[in-house]
């Protein structure tokens, strides 16, 4: 699948059996997930719900080549600056809040 070896798992959960809510069919959620264990990536997820329809999430156009290093370089006109250090303040407790030790 998409050039990867995958392992799949399909889970079906029957939320409501038929006629329990006046429905003529059971209401079920089916989730199918196909993953690649080497890259630890989900390649395909297909979720089907009797009430809401089907949702497919698919990883496509994956390149295992190293990305261009210039993608990680700051722009030529970028200027780095160090933020000013916050001033430290000395706090003293009022006599009513002091604790003898």
C-alpha positions as CSV (number, residue, x, y, z in Angstrom):
1,X,0.0,0.0,0.0
2,X,1.6,3.3,-1.1
3,X,4.9,1.3,-1.5
4,X,4.9,0.2,2.2
5,X,4.4,-3.1,3.8
6,X,1.5,-2.7,6.1
7,X,-0.4,-4.5,8.8
8,X,-4.2,-4.0,9.2
9,X,-6.7,-4.2,11.9
10,X,-10.5,-4.0,11.5
11,X,-12.8,-3.3,14.5
12,X,-16.6,-3.5,14.4
13,X,-18.6,-2.1,17.3
14,X,-22.4,-2.5,17.2
15,X,-23.7,0.5,19.0
16,X,-27.4,-0.3,18.8
17,X,-28.9,-3.6,17.6
18,X,-31.7,-3.3,15.1
19,X,-35.2,-2.3,16.5
20,X,-33.7,-1.0,19.8
21,X,-34.3,2.6,18.8
22,X,-36.9,1.9,16.1
23,X,-34.2,1.4,13.5
24,X,-34.6,-1.3,10.9
25,X,-30.8,-2.0,10.8
26,X,-28.2,-2.3,13.5
27,X,-26.1,0.9,14.0
28,X,-22.5,-0.1,13.8
29,X,-19.1,1.6,13.7
30,X,-16.4,0.0,11.7
31,X,-12.8,1.2,11.8
32,X,-10.1,-0.3,9.6
33,X,-6.5,0.9,10.2
34,X,-3.4,0.0,8.0
35,X,0.0,0.9,9.5
36,X,3.6,0.5,8.7
37,X,5.6,-0.9,11.6
38,X,9.0,0.2,10.4
39,X,8.1,3.9,10.2
40,X,5.4,3.7,12.9
41,X,2.9,5.5,10.6
42,X,-0.7,5.0,9.9
43,X,-1.0,4.7,6.1
44,X,-4.8,4.4,5.9
45,X,-7.7,4.7,8.2
46,X,-11.3,4.0,7.0
47,X,-14.1,4.7,9.5
48,X,-17.6,3.8,8.6
49,X,-20.6,4.7,10.8
50,X,-24.2,3.9,9.8
51,X,-25.3,7.3,11.0
52,X,-22.5,9.5,9.7
53,X,-21.2,7.7,6.6
54,X,-17.6,7.0,5.7
55,X,-14.4,8.9,6.5
56,X,-11.1,7.9,4.9
57,X,-7.7,9.3,6.0
58,X,-4.8,8.3,3.8
59,X,-1.1,9.1,3.7
60,X,-0.1,9.7,0.1
61,X,3.0,10.8,-1.9
62,X,5.5,9.8,0.7
63,X,9.2,10.3,-0.1
64,X,11.8,8.5,2.0
65,X,14.6,10.6,0.5
66,X,16.4,13.2,2.7
67,X,14.8,16.6,2.4
68,X,16.7,19.5,0.9
69,X,18.8,21.0,3.8
70,X,18.0,24.6,2.7
71,X,14.4,24.0,3.9
72,X,15.7,24.2,7.4
73,X,17.9,27.3,7.0
74,X,16.6,30.7,8.1
75,X,16.0,33.3,5.4
76,X,19.1,35.3,4.4
77,X,17.6,38.5,5.9
78,X,16.8,36.9,9.3
79,X,18.4,38.5,12.3
80,X,18.9,36.8,15.6
81,X,18.7,38.8,18.8
82,X,18.9,37.9,22.5
83,X,15.9,39.1,24.5
84,X,16.7,41.4,27.4
85,X,17.0,39.7,30.8
86,X,14.2,40.5,33.2
87,X,15.2,42.6,36.1
88,X,15.3,40.7,39.4
89,X,13.3,41.9,42.3
90,X,13.9,41.2,45.9
91,X,10.7,40.5,47.8
92,X,10.5,40.9,51.5
93,X,7.7,39.6,53.7
94,X,5.8,42.0,55.9
95,X,6.2,41.3,59.6
96,X,2.7,39.8,59.8
97,X,3.8,37.1,57.3
98,X,7.2,36.2,58.7
99,X,7.8,32.8,60.2
100,X,10.2,32.1,63.0
101,X,12.4,29.1,62.6
